[in-house]
Amino acid sequence: MTTIEIILSLISSTSVIGNVVQLVMLKETKKKATAEAMQLTDSVLLKRIDFLDERVTRLEKVACFDLDCKVRK
């Protein structure tokens, strides 16, 4: 092999390794973004559940005149 062939093969190898590293980083970034989106969605849903629970509790207090009514069944 001549010197030029060795240099070109090194450049090609470096390029291929760079592409593989970039592909791995892209997959990791996608997983991280998906996890963050799911966490945000879960947070919104939990806030909504808490809000609705509080609302139902207030409505029960308004609608219920029994002392036993405070305990949900």
C-alpha positions in Angstrom: 0.0 0.0 0.0 1.2 3.4 -0.7 1.1 6.2 1.8 -1.9 7.8 0.2 -3.9 4.6 0.5 -3.1 4.4 4.1 -4.0 8.0 4.8 -7.3 7.6 2.8 -8.2 4.4 4.7 -7.5 6.1 8.0 -9.8 9.0 7.0 -12.5 6.6 5.9 -12.2 4.6 9.2 -12.4 7.8 11.2 -15.5 8.9 9.2 -17.2 5.6 9.8 -16.5 5.6 13.5 -17.8 9.2 13.7 -21.0 8.2 12.0 -21.5 5.2 14.4 -20.9 7.5 17.4 -23.3 10.0 16.0 -26.0 7.4 15.5 -25.6 6.1 19.1 -25.8 9.7 20.4 -28.9 10.3 18.3 -30.6 7.3 19.8 -29.7 8.3 23.3 -31.0 11.8 22.7 -34.3 10.4 21.3 -34.7 8.2 24.4 -34.0 11.1 26.7 -36.5 13.4 24.9 -39.2 10.7 25.0 -38.6 10.1 28.7 -38.9 13.8 29.4 -42.1 14.1 27.4 -43.6 11.2 29.2 -42.6 12.7 32.6 -44.2 16.0 31.6 -47.4 14.2 30.4 -47.5 12.3 33.7 -47.1 15.5 35.7 -50.0 17.2 33.8 -52.2 14.2 34.3 -51.4 14.0 38.1 -52.1 17.7 38.5 -55.4 17.2 36.7 -56.3 14.2 39.0 -55.5 16.2 42.1 -57.6 19.1 40.8 -60.6 16.8 40.1 -60.2 15.1 43.5 -60.3 18.5 45.2 -63.3 19.5 43.2 -65.2 16.3 44.0 -64.4 16.7 47.7 -65.8 20.3 47.7 -68.9 19.1 45.9 -69.4 16.3 48.4 -69.1 18.8 51.2 -71.8 21.0 49.6 -74.1 18.2 48.7 -73.8 16.1 51.8 -75.4 16.8 55.1 -74.6 13.5 56.8 -71.4 13.1 58.9 -71.0 9.6 57.3 -70.9 11.1 53.9 -67.4 12.4 54.3 -66.1 8.9 53.9 -66.0 7.9 50.2 -67.2 4.4 49.4 
